[in-house]
Amino acid sequence: MTLLFVSTHEDPAAWTAELRARLTEVPLRVWPELPDPDAVEYALVWAPPPGLLATLPNLKVVFSVGAGVDALLADPDLPRVPLVRMVEPGLTEGMTDYVCQQVLAWHRRGPLFARQQREAVWRPVLHQKLARERKVGILGMGALGADAARTLAALRFDVAGWSRTPKSLPGVQSFHGPEGLAPFLARTEILVCLLPLTPETDGILDRRLFAALPRGAVVINAARGRHLVEQDLLAALDSGQLAGATLDVFREEPLPHTHPFWSHPKIVVTPHIAAITQPRTAVAQVVEGIRRHRAGQPLEHLVDRDRGY
Ligand code: NDP
């Protein structure tokens, strides 16, 4: 029995140190070192080469380093074994930090004052809403969305969330399903996307959705680049329907040098850093998952392949 760690993106050193320290009962192999593929029962993966996992005949569980599994599910050769997505406190808290930073920045006109400073312009804006008067809406109320919603509510924002199924979070209004989307958007001044990328959510941030927000709303996308229809965003910013956007994720990453988002005065770009899985806290989740599997207990955070998340 072996755990194979596969990462084509991350420096494996921090991960292997944590894995070696905590995973005492299961031998570890770090791809591309793979002397005995038959021995591999567990795989912990971040952007594995397509087809690699299909070469492991005794694979029992795949653990994803990332919370989003859209890229893994796109591999037609992904073995039909349980797939566990990443839910860990480091990732969740990091995303909540990012969302609060961006919501507060737009709420307090941060991008406007940054521009005024660059131009040495002293132009106070004396009308300032309080957080309790600012309506924030979170698309996706899962591990990440729910924590961000709770924290924004604790900062006194007027928070609502939209999900497939209804939620009950103190101080957070719940909307759900296709019929809940329009009333949710109609009350949302700052919209945060934390949805998984699935066939249903692909391109959800489009012209129709922007038109359903109040004029002058702001959009923050920290989920996946494909949620956003880029031309529709540019048109909504140009027409004034949207006042601004913060984008952490893009259809093409790295964002090409010539892309109009880089220099757009109403767009804040960050390079897919909203939340990073933290090896220390994440490895604890993986070790617990392996322990549960070996003890015959149900796995947590299993991906439902039919839903796509
Ligand atoms: P979860 O699976 O925990 O939550 C997903 C949420 O989206 C759920 O509330 C779900 O509803 C809702 N949802 C899914 N499909 C629909 C739909 N069709 N209509 C309405 N609601 C829907 O995911 P996480 O919170 O862990 O992560 C969300 C995404 O964030 C990831 O998939 C990933 O793409 C992205 N991400 C981005 C990072 C970055 O650095 N930029 C870092 C980490 C993650 P319900 O609860 O009813 O099932």
Boltz pocket constraint, residues with backbone or C-beta under 6 A from the ligand:
constraints:
  - pocket:
      binder: B
      contacts: [[A, 67], [A, 68], [A, 69], [A, 86], [A, 87], [A, 91], [A, 95], [A, 139], [A, 140], [A, 141], [A, 142], [A, 143], [A, 144], [A, 145], [A, 162], [A, 163], [A, 164], [A, 165], [A, 166], [A, 177], [A, 194], [A, 195], [A, 196], [A, 197], [A, 198], [A, 200], [A, 201], [A, 222], [A, 223], [A, 224], [A, 248], [A, 249], [A, 272], [A, 273], [A, 274], [A, 275], [A, 276], [A, 309]]
      max_distance: 6.0
